[in-house]
Amino acid sequence: MNTRTKNAVSFNRHNLSLAVAKVALGSSLVALPLWASAQTEPSSQPLEEVVVTGSYSRSLERAVDIKREVVGFSDSIVATDIADFPEQNLAEALQRIPGVTIERNKGLGRKVNVRSLPSEFTHVSINGVSTASGSGGRDVEFDIFASEIIQSVTVKKSPSAADEEGGIAGSVLISTARPFDYNEPQLVVSTEAAYNSISEEIDPKYSFLASNTFGDWGALVSFSAAERTNRTDANSGVDFRPISRWLEKTGDSEWQADQTAEVLERDAGIVIEDRFNTDETNRVVFLNKVGDRAYLNDQDKWGATAALQYQPSSDFSLTFDAMLGGYDTVEDEYDAAAYSASSISALERIHAYDSTTLSDYGVTVLRDASYAATQHEFLSKENVHETDYSQFSVDMDWFLGEWEINALLGYSGAEKFSDTSNLKHVAYAPSRSRYTATGGETIPSDNPDTIDMYNSPESYIFESYEVNQEAIQDDKYAAQLDVIRPLNLEFMPALAQVQFGARYTDKSKERNRGTTEVTGPTEGDSSWVGTRTLQDSELTEISDLVPGGAYLSELSGSPSWSQISNGYARDTFRYSGFGVDFADDQYYRVDEEVLSLYAMADLEFDIAQVPVTMNAGVRSVDTSVLSFGYHQVQNSDGSTGYTPEPISKDGSYTDLLPSFNMTAELTDSVIFRAAASETLMRPALTDIAYKRTVSVSEFKYRDGNPDLQPTYADQWELGLEWYLDNGGLLAASYFEKTIEGVVRESLTGIVPDVTKYNANGTVDGVYDFEVYQKVNGEGDYDISGVELIAQFPLSVVHSSLEGFGINANYTMLDNSLTGESDLDIPTPPAGLTDSTYNFTVYYERGAFDGRVSYNYKDKYVERIERDMYPVYRDEYGQTDVSFGYRVTDTIKLVLEGINVTDEETTGYTIDPSFPTMYEVSGRRIMFGARASF
């Protein structure tokens, strides 16, 4: 058997369609064996083992080597890059890869977007096993993973038939280290301290890796632990509300409709022809909510890997991999909010309105208005989340004569428990809300009964202390068998190899949830409702509730207020014997089994003296789904009300997915690449599950839909890559995707005569509630894009630039996809952005190295408010820096910074003149040391 085929073992055992580089964590001396896939290696020459000396530029070269050896489209980063840049988790490490951006939440990268497509379009695996993280959908919450325990990540953008899932956007393939990846014993230790500019807290982080081989056996362990205390100030929660909120009032509340209509005509000249025509009334909107929020997020994260490897010869290898971790967060959120659209309110006066900015959609915005009875709230929220994840796999590679057999057994699981509480005090009073440059503000109105919402604790009445608890169990099992046979057929010399295999996966997601509402000092007691005021509790200045000083200190005129701490709320309102029981009607479980069979062939031939490598295959996928849940059944004893009863439903679908990948070596340094495939992305398990949730403010029920089918994509890509002699790369590619069956929310029914209650327990009215479900949209949609990569040392430009280099990439997207606006406002799908780019300048010479990186993501739709008004997350650019100095051959000091220019996160509804959020999380400065022995 030739060396090229033996080298392919490591590739196929992880079900990767590319070479994978393994690097020790932050090591100054790391061995990088480069494995080539059997179907992609263009040359039969053995690949040499390369040693990287802790160099960022060398890690980039290794990533370029991996890209060159792969027959399809992919990009990689290895551990020197992952561990040696100022990321806070794995998501932030991945943003360095071409075509990859991240979704940020309060200054922290959380989810990954590939080629600007939504995160749920990306498939993620670790060591060949599909990853569980406890999220509600198919997307993975990357913030739970410590980047320090990850050794290499490849984003594969063109699938092959051997892949478990192609992912419409791509597949993120994560690998952890193994002992035989290194040619000598390894011990690597690192530690750092990080300072946040807003919270003014210092957080520790440390990690280590130890690896050694003992004859035929090898063992490796790695561990990382970190704490993070981050404060975020946000003028957020600002949103649109249609004037139908009051115009549809009848009966005892009809005065609200009459007064609102009169004010509209008097102050804005707007005459409502039909108060019940939502197409008319939904096009007059006002500032529903203004919220000031301060968050304090405490995180405790750890991760560990272990590998035990038995390799008696080059023909056999058996490996056990384990990955464990925990991610615990406690987030305190303190809100001072004003809801103009309270159920007992109405318009009093319009001070300013805008009928021109959104005139194309016939929408008029009341920019500044006074209201009869705004619902002012002080909310003390505590969000506690505990996530434990684990992954185990056994991997066998066996050369048996001319046959290569690869087998994999794996498990990935996550348990997530959440305890969220909300202490709510409410004051109803006239007030005035208006837009500001950064969001909105609420001030006293001219009505004599108005209040200063920030400094009137005696006006706020206790409403409830609500506690929700949720437990999610996410389990995934996998078994795979691959068989590879190199060929040398006289009648078909181009056929180099055939490969076929089978994979079985069993996935299950189970959710339990319960709610308890405290209204008095003991169970069942409601004596606090309507009697206890805000000032009856211990109050604390907002600047003392969260460390770091005044709220939004960089903005003039920012408010200050006092409210109840979450610690006091927990001690006071969780009475002796307090508990939360899981509710039957909140339970769901979804089981999914998938059996996949595939076959593919590798061809090698010349076209006009141009070497061509081709891989073609087909994958058959058989899926069965069983969904459990509850539905509401009218009581059979004649009493009023409904009783939850269990219900289940199964479904299935079968797909045949072809794939094609090809490279042509036009010259020694120029490669033409092409790929085409059909792939799918399965619907989120939470969308499949039998369950019903209610949104009282929207008069809507939302039901799960077990009949959902996957979203499919036919895609192709062409690219040209120029590999420079100095390890650099210039590349360009063009891709197109035709996507069908996009999952969308759709009106599927009406529930008549639903009684809706106000927050104070009084009846608001009886309404017809709409029922919405996720469905597969009709038709198909086109996405096209261009991706550019430039990576090279600047010494090629001039010798005076020795040591300098750049690593840059740019992705541009064009699409015909439209969003779900019921008002037909043109809207791209949530999460889809037009352009992204990353640009890094680095310098390495002698004992010093430094890097400055800028990551940019264009605006994108974050959600569609009330299914009508698209809410955008504004364009965002962040600058990160890293500097290192090697004191000795084994010790290196590092200074790193995240968001060093202190950029804020902003958003708006439809147009930037209607801001929805202004969020600042500060900059983060880290100092640390790394040692390798």
N, C-alpha and C positions, 0 to 999 in steps of 0.2 A: 504494500500500500504506500502511495506516495506521501511525502511530508505535507503537501497542501491539504490532503483529505484528513490527515490526523490532526492538523491544526484546526480543522473545522469542528472538532468535537466540542471544544469549549464554546463555540458560537451556538451550535444547535442545542446544547443542553439547556440553555436559558431561553430557547425559542426566540432568539434575536436574529434578525436578518442582517447583522452587521458585526464588525469586529468590536470587541469590548476591551478597553484598557483598564487595568487595575493599578491603583496607586495607593501607597500607604498614607494615612492621615497626616497631613502637614509635614511629611518626612523630608529630610534633607537628602536622603538617598533612597530612591524608590525604583523598583524594577517594574518595567512595563512590558509584559509579553503581549504582542499584538496578534490576535487570532483573526483569521480570515474565514468567512463563510465558504462552505464547499461550493455554493452556487455563485459566489461572487469573486473569488480569488482569480485574478487574471493571469497569474504566473504560477508555475509549479515550483519556484524557488522558495526555500524555507525562509520564514521571516525571522530576523534576528531579534534577540532580546535587547531592549533599549533601556538605559539607565537615565533617569531624570533627577537632577540635583536640586529639587525644591524650587524650580524656576518656572515662573508664569509663562514665559515665552516658550520654554520647552514643552510645557503642558499643552499650549496651543498647537505646537507642531505635532504632538501626538494625536490631538483631536483631528488635525488635518489628515494625518496618516490613516486614521480610522475611516474618515469620510471617503478617502480615495479608494480604499479596499472594498467598499460596499457597492453592490450592484444597484441598489435603490437610492432614494433621496433620504439623507439623514444628517444630523449634526450631533456632536457630543461635547461633553466636558468631563474632565477627569479630576481626581481628588485634589491635586495641587491647586486647581482653579476653584473647586468647591470649598475647600477648607481655608484658602488663603485670600478670601475676599470678605468684605464686611456684611455678609448676609446674616439675617436673624433666624432663618429656617431654610428648608430645602426649596420652597417656592422662590425665595429671593435669589438663591443660587442659580435657578434655572433661567432667570430672566437674561442671563448672559448669552444664552443659546440663540442663534439666528431664528427669527420667527416666533419667539416665545415672549409673552408678556404676562404680567401677573395682576390679579385683582387684590387691591389693598383694602384693609379694614382697620381704621384707626392707626394708620402708620405702619401696619404689619402686612407683608405679603401673605395671602391666604390660599388663593386658587390660581391655576395656571391656564392661560389661553395660548393655543398654538395657532399661528397664522391668523390671529385676530378673531378666531371663531370662539363661540361660547365654551366655557370650561367643561360642560357636560358632553361636548363632542370629542373629548380626549380620553383615551384608554390608558390606564396606569397599571404597571406590574412591577413587582420586586422579585428579583431572582427567578423570573419566569412565572410567578404566581400573581394572578389578578389581585389588586390590593383593596382591602377593606379599611375604612377609616371612621365609620360611624356617622357619615354624612347622610342626608336624606335622599340623595340621588346617586347617579353614577359617578359624578365628579368626586375627586378626592380632596380632602382638606389637608393641604401640604404643610400647614403650620404645625401639625402635630409631630412632624418628623424633624429630628435634629440633623442638619446637613453634615455635621462632623463624622457621623457613622456611615455616610454614603461614600462609595469609592468611585463610581462612574455613573453617568446618566447619558442616555442617548435618546434623542427625539427622532423617531422614525416617521417620515412623512409619506412614504409610499409603501403599502403593505405587501406581503407575500402570502401565499396560500398557507404557509406553516404558522402564521401568526394566530394567536388565540382570538384577538379582535383587532381589526384594522384601525378603528377610530376614524371618524369623518375628518377631524382636524389632524389627527396623528396619534401615535402611541409614545408614551413616556416609559422608557425601559430603564429601571434602576437596578444597579448591582452593588452588592456588598463584597468585602474583601475575602480572600481565601489564602491559606498559608503557603501553598505552592505557587502563588503569584509572586513571591519574593525569593531572591537567590541567597538570602542570608537572614539571620534573626533580626527582628525589628522591635524596637520599643520607642514609642513616640508619645510625648506628653505635652499638653498645651494648657494654658490658663490665661484668662483675661478678665478685666473689669470694664463695665460699660456704664456711661453716664448719660442720662436723658435730660435735655435742656429745660423741659417743662416741669417734670416731676422732681427734678434735682436729686434723683435717687441714683445709687451706684449698684449695679447688678453683677454678680459673679458668673463665670462660665468656665468649665474645665473639661478636658477629655484626654483619653489615652488609647493607644493601640499597642498590643503585644502579639507577636507572631513568631513561630519557630517550626521547623520540621525535624522529625526524628526517624530517619530511615524512610520507610514506606508511609509513615504517618506524619500528619501536620496538624497543628492547632492554632487558632487565632481567636482573640477576643478584643473587642473595642467598646468603649463606653464614653458617653457624653452627658453632661448635666448642666443646666442653665436656669437662672432666674431672670425675670424681666418685670420691671415695674414701669408702666408707661401711662402717662396722663394725656388725655385728649380733651380739648375744649372745642365745642361745636355750637354754632348758631344754626341749628338744623331742625328738620321736621316741617319746614315750610312747604305747603302744598296747595293745590287748587281744590276748590269745592264748587260744584255747579249750584246755581241759584235754585234749582229744583228742590234743594234741601228744604226750602220753606214754601215755595210756590204751590206745592202739592198738598199742603196742610188743609184739613177739613174739620168739620165739627167744632168742638170747643177751641181748637187751635187755628181756626180759619183766619183769625185776626193776624197771625204771622204772615200768611200768604197775602192778605189784603195790604198790610203795611209795607211789605217788601215790594210789591208791585207798584204801590204809590211812590215809594222812594226812588225806584228805578226810573219811573217816568219823570218825576220832579227834578232829580239831580243829574240824570244821564240821558234823558230823552228816550229811554228804551221802553217801548210798549210791548208787553207780552201778549201775543194773540191767543195762545192756548197754554194755560198753566200746566197742563198734563202732557204736553208734547215735549218729550225729553230731547228730541233733536233740536228744538228751539231753546229750551231752558238750560240744557247742558253746555250751551255756547256762551252763557254769561257766567263768569266764575269770579270767586272772591278768595281772599287769603284765609284759608280754613284754619291754619294753625301757625303759631310762632312759638318756637321752642328754644330755650337756652339750656345746654347740657354740658355737664362736666363728667368725664369718665376717669376712673382709675382702674387700670387693668394689671393684676398681679398674675404672673405665669410661673409655673414650676414644671420644667420639662426635662425628661431624661430618655436616653435611648441606648441600647446595647446590641451588639451582634456577636455571634460566635460561629465558628466554622471548624468542623472536624473532618479531615480529608484523608482518605486511604488511597494511595497511588503506588501499587507495587511495580508497575511498569508503564510504558507509554501506551499500552493497549487497554488499560483498565483504570478507571477512577470512580470512586464512590465518595460522595460528599454530603454531609449534613450541615445545613445552614439554619441559623436561628436569628430572629430579630425581635427584640422586645422593647417596649417603651411606654411611657406615660406622659400625659399632657393635662395638667390641672390648671384651671383658670378661675379666678374670682374677680369679677368685674362689678365695681360700684358705679352706678349711673344716677346722677342727680339732675332732675328736670324741673325747670320752671316754665310752664307751658300755658298758652292761652288758645282755646278752641272757639273761634268766632262762630262756628256752625253748631252751637249747642242746640239741643232739641227744643228749648223754650225761648229761643232768641228770634231776632228778625233784624233787618236793616233799619238803622235810624237816620243815617246821613252818609252820602257819598261825597268824599272830599276830592278824590281824583280817580279818573278811570282812563283806560287805554283801549281804544277800538281800532287802532291802526296797526300795531305790531303784529297781531295775529289775524289781520283782516282776511288773509287768504283762506282761512279756515272758518271765517265768520265768528270768531271768538272775541268777546269783550272782557277785559280783565279789570276788576275794581281794585285799583292799586292802593287806595287809602279810603277806609270807611269806618264809621262808628256803628256799633251793634248794641241791641237792646239788653242782652243778657249773656255775655261771653262766659264760657265755662273755663275759669282759671284753675290750674292744677299745680300742686307740688307733688312730685313723684320721687320716692326713694326706691330705687330698684337694685336688687342684688342678684347677679347671675353667676351661679356656681356650676362649672362643667368639669367633669372628671372623665378622661378618656384613657383607656388602656388598650394597647394594640399588641398583637403578637403574630409572628409568621414563622412557619417551620417548613422545611422542604428537604427531601432526600433526592439526590441527583446521581444517576449512573451513566457513565460513558464506557462503552465496550466495543472494541474492535475484534470481531470474530471472523477470521479469514478475510474475505473481501467485503464483509458486511460491517457496517457501523450501526450500533444500537444505542439509542439514547432513551432513558426513562426518567420520569419526574413524578414524584408524589408531593403534594404541597397543601398547606392550610394557611389561610390568612383570616384573622378575626379582630374585631374591635368591639369593645363594650364602652358605652357612653351613658353616663348618668348626669342629669341636669336638675338643679334645684333653683328655680327662678322665683323671685318674690317682688311684689309691687305694693308699696304703701302709698295710698292715694288720699289726699285732702283736696277738697273742691270748694271754690267760691264762685257763685253766680252774681255777676254785676255788669253794668254797662262799661264798655271800654272801646278803644280805638286801635285798630291794627293796620299797619302799612308796610310796604316794601322799603328796604334799605339797600345799600350797595352790596352788602354781604348776605342778606337774607330778609329778615323782617323784625319788627319791633311792635310791642303792645304798650300803649301809654293811656293815661286817663282821658276820658272823653269829656264833652261839655255837659253831659248828663249829671245832675247833682248827686246821683246815687253811685257814681263811678268810684273806683278804688285804685290805689297804687298797688298793682298786683305783687310787687316784690317786697313790700313792707307793710302788709296788713295781715299778720298771722291770726288775728282774732276773727277774720272773715272766713277763714278756711275751715271747713267742717270735715271731720273724719268720714270717709266713705267706706273703705275696706282695706284689708291687708290680704292680698291674694297670693297664694303659694302654688306653683305648678311644679310637679316632679315628672320627669320623663326618663325612661330607661330604654336604650336601643341596643340590640344584639345583632351584630353584622358578621356572618360567617360565610367563608368561601372555601370549598375543597376542590382540588384539581388533581387529575391523573393524566399523564401523557406518555405516549410511546412513539418514537420516531425511528425509522429504518432508512438507512442511506446505502446506496450501492453505486460505487464508481463503475463506469463502463468504458470499454475500448472496443467498439464494434467496427468491423471492417466495412460493413455495408452502410453504417451511419457514424462516421468518425466524429461528427460535430456533437453527438450526444455524449456529454462527459459524465453525467450522473443522473440518477433518478432518486427521488425521496418521497416517502409516503408515511402517513402516521394517523393517529387518532388521539383525541383529547376529550375528556369528560369533566365537566364542572358542575358543581352543586352549590348554589348560592341561596342564602336565606337571610331575610331581614325581618326582625320582630320589634314592634314598638308597643310599650305600655305607657300610659299617661294618666295623670289624675290631677285634680284641682281642689283646693280647700280655700274657702274665703272666711277670714276672721272678721267678725263684726262686734265682738265683745270680749270681755276678759275670760270667758269660759266657752266651751263648745255649745253651740246653739243660742248663745246670748247675743242680742243685737243692741244692747244698751248704749254702745258708743256711737251708733249711727245717728247723726243729727244732733248730738249733744257734745261730743268731744271735739275740741278745736285744735288747730295746729299749735297754738301757744300753750296748750296743756301738756305738750311733750317737750323734751329737752332739744333745743335748737342750736345749731352750729353754723357759723359762717361758712359759705361755700369755699373760701380760701383756706379754711382749716379742714374741711371734709376731704379735700384732695391736696396732696403736698405740692408746693411750688409757687404759692402766691395767688394773686388776683386772677379772676376769670377773664380770659381773652385780653390779657394785659396789653397786647400790641395794638388793640383797637380803642380809640377814644370813645368815651360814652358807654362802655360796656357795663352791664348791670352787676350788682352784687346783692346777694340775698342769703337768708339763713333757712335751713330746713333740718329734717331729722336724719341722723346718720343711720346707715344700715345696721351697724352694730347695736344701736339702741333699739331699732325696730325689731331685730331678731330677738333680743332679750325681753322686750316688752310685749310684743304681740303674739309670739309663739308660746302660748300658755302651757302649763303643765299637762302632759298627756297629748299635746298637739301631734297630729300626724296627717299624712296625705294618703288616701287610698286610690289605687289605680281604678279607673272607670272602665266598665266593659265596652261602652260605646266608643272609647278612645283607643281600643286595641286594634292592631292589624298585624298581619304576617304575610309575607310573600315568599314563596319557594320557586326557584327557577333552576331547571336542569337543562344542560346543553351538551349534545353529543356532536362532535365535529370529526369529519373524515377529510383527509386532503391527500393530494398527489401533485407533485411538480417535477419538472425536469430542468436540468442545467445544460446549456449548449455553449460551446466555444468554437468559433470559426473566424475566418477572415473575409472581409469584403474589400476588394481592391487594396490588399495589403494592410487593411485597418483591422486590428484585432477586436473582435466583438464577443462580449459575454452576455448571455441571455438567460433569464429565469422565467418560466411560465408555469402556472399551476391553477388548480381549482380547489375550492373548499366547500364541502357540503355541511350545512349547519342545521341541526334539528333541535328546536327549542320548545320546552313545555313549561307552563307557568300555572301555579296554583295560588290563589289569593284568598286570604281569610279576613273577615272583619265582622262588623255588626251593622244592622240597619234598624230603623225605628218602626215598630209595629203598634197599631192602636190597641190599647188595653182591652183584653177580652172580657173582663168582669163588668164592663159597662161604665167604669170610671173614666174620667177625662185624662188625657195624657197618653204617652207612648212608652213602650218598653223596648229596650235594645234586645234583639235576637241575633244569634250568630248566623252568618251567611258565608258561603264560599263559592268560588267560580274558577274553572280552569280554562286554559287556552293553549294554543300551540301554533307554531309556524315553522316552515322549512325554507331554507334559502340555499342558493348555489352562487358562490362568489368567486369569480375568476380574477386572476392577477397576472401582471406582466411587468418585468423590470429588465432594463438593458443598459449596458455601457459600451461605448465605442472609443477606443484609445486612438484619437486622431493623430496625435504626436506623442512623444515621450512625456510631455507635460500638459497636454490639452485633452480633456475627456468630454465627450458628449454623452449625456445621460437622458433616458426616457423611461416613463412608467405609466401604466394604466391599470385601473382596477375598479371593482365594485365592492363597496364596503358598507357597513351598517353601524349604527349606534342604538343600543336598546333604550327604551323609555325608562325614566327614573322609577325605582321600585315604589316610591311614595305615590307616584301618579297612578300606578297599577293597583295599589292596595284598596280594598273596600273600606271606605271611611267617608264620613261627612263632616265638614267643618263649616262654621257659620261666620260671616262678617256682618254684624248687625248694622254697622254704619253704612255699609254698601247695599243692604237689603239683599244679600246673596248667600246661597249655600254653594259649597264646592265639594264635589263628589270625586272619589277615585274611579278609575276606568280600567278594569282588568282586560278589556278587549284591545287596549293600545297595541299597536304594532311598532316595529323599529323605524327609525329614520334611515333612509338609504341615500347613498351617493355614488354616482358614476363620476370618476375623476381621472384626469391625465395630467402629465407634467413633462416639460422639456427643459433641459438645462445644459449649460456650458461651463466648464470649470478649468481654470488655468492654475496649475501647481508650479510655484516658483522654486528655483533652486535653493533658496535660503529658508525653506519651510513655510513660505507664505502661500496665500490663496486668493484668487479673484474668481468669483462665481456669480452667475445669474441664472435664474430659472423663471419659467412662466407656468402657471398651473390653472386649471379650470375644474370646477366641481358642479355637477347638477344634482341638487338635493331634492328629494321628495319625501312626503310623509312627515314633514316637520310637525312636532307636537305643539299644539296651540290650545288655548282655553276657548271654549265655545259654549253658548247658551244651549242647554239641552232640555229644559223643562221649567215649569212654574209650580211653586207651592203656594196655594191661595190662603188667605186669611191667617197670616202669622201675626201673633200679638207681640209687639215690640215695646220694651220697657225702657224708661229713662234711668239714668244712673241713680236717682234717688228712689227708685222703686215704683214710681207712678207709671201709668200706661201712656206711652207715646202715641200709640195708634195701632190699627190693624192693617197689615199690608200684604201684598203678594210678593213673595220672595222668589227671585230667579235662581235657577239651578245651573251651575256651570261645571263642565268637565273638561279634562284634557282630551283632545281628539287629534287624529292625524289629519293635517290640512290637505286639501285637494291641490292637485297640480304640482309642478316642480319649479325650482328656482335656481338660478345660475349665480355662481361666485367665481370670479377670476382674480388672479393676483400675480404680482411680481416680487421676487425675493432677490436681494443683492447682498453679497458678502465680500468684504475686503479685509484681509488679514496679512500683515507683512511687517518686517522690521524696516524702519525708515533709512537705514544705512544704504538701501538700494537707491535712494534719492541722492544722498550725499554722505561722504565719509564722516563729516562732522556730526552727523546724527547717529553715530554708533551708540547702541544701547537703547535707542528709542524705537517704539513700534506702535502700530494701531491695530485694533480689532473692532471692526464695525460691521453692522448689518442693518438692512432696511427691508420692511415688508409693506407693500401697498395692496389694498383690497378693493375690488369693485363688485357690487352685488345687486341683484334684482329682488332680493328678499324684502318683504314688507312686514311691519309689525301688526299688532292686534288692536289698533285704535278703533273703537266703535264709532268715532266721529270721522273716520277715514283720513286722519292726519297722517301724511307719509312718514313712516317710522321704520328704521332698520330694526332687525331683531335684537332683543336684549343681549348685551355683551359683545356685539359685533362692532369693530372699530375699523376705520378706513386705512390708517397708517400707524406703524410703530417703527422705532429704530433704537439701536443701542450703539454707543460710541465709546470706546476705551482707548486712552493713550497711556502707554506704559514705558517705564525706563528701568533697565537692569544693567548694572555695571559694578563689578567688584562686590563689595559687601552690601551695597545699597540697592533697593528696588522701590519703585513707586508706581501707582496707577491712579488715574482719575477716570471715572466712568459716568456717563450720562445715559439714562434710560427714559425714553419718551413713549407715551401712549396717547393717541388721539381720543377725542370725545367718543362716548358710546352711550347707548340707552341702558340705564340701570334697571328701570321698570316702567310699566305703563300704568300710571295712576288711575284707578277706577276703570281700567280698560279703555280709557279715553285720551289721557294726556301723557305723552312720553316725557319721562324725567331723565335727563342726561347727567352722567358724570363727566365733568369738564376734562379737557386735555390736561395731562399731567406729565411733568418732567422732573426727575430726581437725580441729583449728583452725589455719588459715593466716592470715597477715596481710601487708599490703602498705602502705607509706607512701612518698609521693613529694613532692619539693619542686622546683619549677621555678626554677632559679637565674636563667636568662635565657629568652628566647623559644625558644632552640634547645637548651638544656642542662637536663637534669632528673636529679636524684639520687634513688635509690630504696633503701629498706631493706625487706627482705622476710623472712618466717619461715615455715617449713613444720613442722607438728606442734609448735607452740610450747609446748603443754602436755605434751609428751613422753609421748604415749600408747603403751602396749604392745599388741602383738597376741597374742591368746590363743585357745585352742580346747579342745574337750573331746569325749569319746566318749559319745554319747547324752545324758548328763546332765552339767551343769557340775561336779558333785562328782567327776568323773573327768577331770581336765584332761589335755590332750595336748601343749600347747605354751605357752610363755611367751617372747615374743620382743620385744626392744627394739632399735630402730634409731636412737633419739635424735632431737633436733630439728636443723633446718638453718637457719642464719641467713645471709642474702645481702646484700651491699652493692654497688651498681653505679651506673653513669651511662649516660645515653642522650643522644645528640645527633642532631639532624636539620637538614639544610641544603637 
